[in-house]
Amino acid sequence: MKFEGKVALITGGNTGIGQATALLFAREGAKVMIVGRREKEGEATVDSIEKAGGVAAFVKADVSKEDDCRTMVARTVELYGRLDIALNNAGVGRAGKLIADEDEAGFVSVLATNLLGAFLSMKHEIPAMLANGGGAIVNTASVSGLVASPGQSAYIASKHGLLGLTKAAALEYAKQGIRVNAICPAATRTEMVKRWFAMPGVEERVTGAMPAGRIAEPEEVAKAVLFLSGDGASYVSGHSLVIDGGFVIQ
Ligand SMILES: NC(=O)c1ccc[n+]([C@@H]2O[C@H](COP(=O)([O-])OP(=O)(O)OC[C@H]3O[C@@H](n4cnc5c(N)ncnc54)[C@H](O)[C@@H]3O)[C@@H](O)[C@H]2O)c1
């Protein structure tokens, strides 16, 4: 029960990496606020946490909208009295188009969730954390924040930008007791990757590129988020933790 008494907010917490992290935080004693756009999945995640003896609630929010980000934090503080930890994890992928064929609306929509969404989330999380003397924020970037591949310019730009935003936030609030870090997972078994793997040959190519010969499970990423959010990382800030089984060092 390493997070007993703590309150954690997780955007995109109703599926994939966010859901696995929500379950793990709850198992370690934190009260968890699941944030997402889809109510059915959100409530199902709350149910599974409660069935396992944990405490959780769901708030519907689109992180690309400032009013929604204000509401998700306000609702958390209203319900649980404080905010200690945030995982800004809501994200969308977009693959397949080279830059000359990409359209403005598609490019902007990816940045709106992956980059602006993390900014708006932190903008409202930080004052709530300052109100109780500090906290820990983790932003879900990607190995696509460190390296590039063709046909994913919007996603790659959003994740590179998110690492810069993480460093800026870490410096701005270090003296006030807020640590801000990022995680950079490689391919992880979630809905996002299942959609990508549905394209012919992709699963074999991606799995074959992984040094361990397999992709990550969401729980393996969740464990890294708990490390960065906890006392074990009390002097870690502005860091990008790569969770890729050695993929980017090849
Ligand atoms: N799965 C991977 O291989 C992988 C690798 C590296 C990074 N990531 C990142 O991990 C994060 C989680 O993705 P995942 O793999 O668990 O996939 P996922 O599709 O299961 O989770 C993404 C979640 O974000 C939610 N979401 C999307 N846009 C939103 C918005 N505007 N407001 C609120 N919620 C929104 C989705 O509904 C979903 O619940 C994303 O930021 C993704 O870029 C994933």
The ligand as an SDF file (V2000), in Angstrom:
LIG
                    3D

 44 48  0  0  0  0  0  0  0  0999 V2000
    0.3080    1.4590  -27.0520 N   0  0  0  0  0  0  0  0  0  0  0  0
    1.4850    1.8700  -27.4490 C   0  0  0  0  0  0  0  0  0  0  0  0
    2.2020    1.1690  -28.1750 O   0  0  0  0  0  0  0  0  0  0  0  0
    2.0110    3.2070  -26.9990 C   0  0  0  0  0  0  0  0  0  0  0  0
    3.3870    3.4380  -27.1190 C   0  0  0  0  0  0  0  0  0  0  0  0
    3.8710    4.6680  -26.6980 C   0  0  0  0  0  0  0  0  0  0  0  0
    3.0380    5.6140  -26.1930 C   0  0  0  0  0  0  0  0  0  0  0  0
    1.6950    5.3600  -26.1000 N   0  0  0  0  0  0  0  0  0  0  0  0
    0.8520    6.4010  -25.5400 C   0  0  0  0  0  0  0  0  0  0  0  0
    0.1760    5.8760  -24.4350 O   0  0  0  0  0  0  0  0  0  0  0  0
   -1.0130    6.6290  -24.2020 C   0  0  0  0  0  0  0  0  0  0  0  0
   -2.1550    5.6830  -23.9500 C   0  0  0  0  0  0  0  0  0  0  0  0
   -2.4210    4.9540  -25.1320 O   0  0  0  0  0  0  0  0  0  0  0  0
   -2.7990    3.4010  -25.1460 P   0  0  0  0  0  0  0  0  0  0  0  0
   -1.7680    2.7140  -25.9280 O   0  0  0  0  0  0  0  0  0  0  0  0
   -3.1060    2.9410  -23.7800 O   0  0  0  0  0  0  0  0  0  0  0  0
   -4.0690    3.4000  -26.1010 O   0  0  0  0  0  0  0  0  0  0  0  0
   -5.6220    3.5280  -25.7880 P   0  0  0  0  0  0  0  0  0  0  0  0
   -6.2270    3.9190  -27.0860 O   0  0  0  0  0  0  0  0  0  0  0  0
   -6.0820    2.3230  -25.0960 O   0  0  0  0  0  0  0  0  0  0  0  0
   -5.6870    4.7330  -24.7380 O   0  0  0  0  0  0  0  0  0  0  0  0
   -5.8150    6.0830  -25.0920 C   0  0  0  0  0  0  0  0  0  0  0  0
   -6.9230    6.6500  -24.2500 C   0  0  0  0  0  0  0  0  0  0  0  0
   -6.9840    8.0790  -24.4070 O   0  0  0  0  0  0  0  0  0  0  0  0
   -8.3320    8.4350  -24.5820 C   0  0  0  0  0  0  0  0  0  0  0  0
   -8.4000    9.7050  -25.2840 N   0  0  0  0  0  0  0  0  0  0  0  0
   -8.0240    9.9720  -26.5620 C   0  0  0  0  0  0  0  0  0  0  0  0
   -8.2290   11.2700  -26.8400 N   0  0  0  0  0  0  0  0  0  0  0  0
   -8.7490   11.8340  -25.7190 C   0  0  0  0  0  0  0  0  0  0  0  0
   -9.1600   13.1430  -25.3760 C   0  0  0  0  0  0  0  0  0  0  0  0
   -9.0990   14.1550  -26.2570 N   0  0  0  0  0  0  0  0  0  0  0  0
   -9.6240   13.3690  -24.1200 N   0  0  0  0  0  0  0  0  0  0  0  0
   -9.7080   12.3700  -23.2210 C   0  0  0  0  0  0  0  0  0  0  0  0
   -9.3330   11.1030  -23.4880 N   0  0  0  0  0  0  0  0  0  0  0  0
   -8.8590   10.8420  -24.7270 C   0  0  0  0  0  0  0  0  0  0  0  0
   -8.9250    7.2750  -25.3810 C   0  0  0  0  0  0  0  0  0  0  0  0
  -10.3260    7.2550  -25.3300 O   0  0  0  0  0  0  0  0  0  0  0  0
   -8.2810    6.1020  -24.6670 C   0  0  0  0  0  0  0  0  0  0  0  0
   -8.9980    5.7470  -23.5190 O   0  0  0  0  0  0  0  0  0  0  0  0
   -1.1760    7.5320  -25.4160 C   0  0  0  0  0  0  0  0  0  0  0  0
   -0.7430    8.8350  -25.0850 O   0  0  0  0  0  0  0  0  0  0  0  0
   -0.2500    6.9180  -26.4420 C   0  0  0  0  0  0  0  0  0  0  0  0
    0.2180    7.8680  -27.3680 O   0  0  0  0  0  0  0  0  0  0  0  0
    1.1750    4.1720  -26.4840 C   0  0  0  0  0  0  0  0  0  0  0  0
  1  2  1  0
  2  3  2  0
  2  4  1  0
  4  5  1  0
  4 44  2  0
  5  6  2  0
  6  7  1  0
  7  8  2  0
  8  9  1  0
  8 44  1  0
  9 10  1  0
  9 42  1  0
 10 11  1  0
 11 12  1  0
 11 40  1  0
 12 13  1  0
 13 14  1  0
 14 15  2  0
 14 16  1  0
 14 17  1  0
 17 18  1  0
 18 19  2  0
 18 20  1  0
 18 21  1  0
 21 22  1  0
 22 23  1  0
 23 24  1  0
 23 38  1  0
 24 25  1  0
 25 26  1  0
 25 36  1  0
 26 27  1  0
 26 35  1  0
 27 28  2  0
 28 29  1  0
 29 30  1  0
 29 35  2  0
 30 31  1  0
 30 32  2  0
 32 33  1  0
 33 34  2  0
 34 35  1  0
 36 37  1  0
 36 38  1  0
 38 39  1  0
 40 41  1  0
 40 42  1  0
 42 43  1  0
M  CHG  2   8   1  16  -1
M  END
$$$$
